[in-house]
Amino acid sequence: MRQFKIIVEKHPDGYVAYPLGLKGVVVGQGDTYEEALADVKSAIRFHIESFGEEVLEVEPPVLEAFVAEALI
């Protein structure tokens, strides 16, 4: 088991989720937060099974993630 930081975005037509600190592109989606999270977890497992443990070897690792807004 490995823990991932996952970003979940709410859009007008549903939710999109993606992990941080993983090589490659992995995205999940759903009509609810829970569906998007379940979908991205399944996609992460499939990604690791398809491409191997090398996708986990990201340096430096993501320690924290923040969301900020800026008026520019």
C-alpha positions in Angstrom: 0.0 0.0 0.0 1.1 3.5 -0.8 -0.4 6.8 0.0 -1.0 9.4 -2.7 -2.0 13.1 -2.6 -5.0 13.4 -4.9 -6.5 16.6 -6.3 -10.2 16.6 -6.8 -11.8 19.4 -8.8 -15.5 20.2 -9.0 -16.7 21.3 -12.4 -20.3 22.2 -13.5 -20.6 18.8 -15.2 -19.0 16.6 -12.5 -15.7 16.0 -10.7 -12.2 15.3 -12.0 -9.4 13.7 -9.8 -5.7 13.2 -10.4 -2.8 12.2 -8.2 0.4 14.1 -7.5 3.8 12.6 -7.6 3.3 9.9 -10.2 5.0 9.6 -13.5 2.6 9.8 -16.4 -1.0 11.0 -16.7 -3.7 9.5 -14.6 -7.2 11.0 -14.3 -10.4 9.9 -12.8 -13.9 11.4 -13.2 -17.4 11.0 -11.8 -20.7 12.7 -11.1 -19.8 12.9 -7.4 -16.7 13.4 -5.3 -16.8 9.8 -4.2 -17.1 8.5 -7.8 -14.2 10.5 -9.0 -12.0 9.4 -6.1 -12.9 5.7 -6.7 -12.2 6.1 -10.4 -8.8 7.7 -9.9 -7.8 5.1 -7.4 -8.7 2.4 -9.9 -6.8 4.3 -12.6 -3.7 4.5 -10.4 -3.7 0.8 -9.8 -4.1 0.1 -13.5 -1.3 2.6 -14.3 1.1 0.8 -11.9 0.1 -2.6 -13.2 0.6 -1.4 -16.8 3.9 0.5 -16.5 5.5 -1.0 -13.4 6.8 0.4 -10.1 9.0 2.8 -12.0 6.1 5.2 -12.2 6.4 5.6 -8.4 10.0 6.8 -8.5 9.4 10.5 -8.6 12.1 12.8 -7.0 11.7 14.9 -5.1 8.5 13.6 -3.6 5.5 15.8 -3.1 5.4 16.7 0.7 2.4 19.0 0.7 -0.1 20.5 -1.8 -1.8 23.8 -1.5 -4.6 25.6 -3.3 -4.3 29.3 -3.6 -6.2 32.0 -5.4 -4.6 35.2 -6.8 -6.2 38.1 -8.4 -3.9 39.2 -11.2 
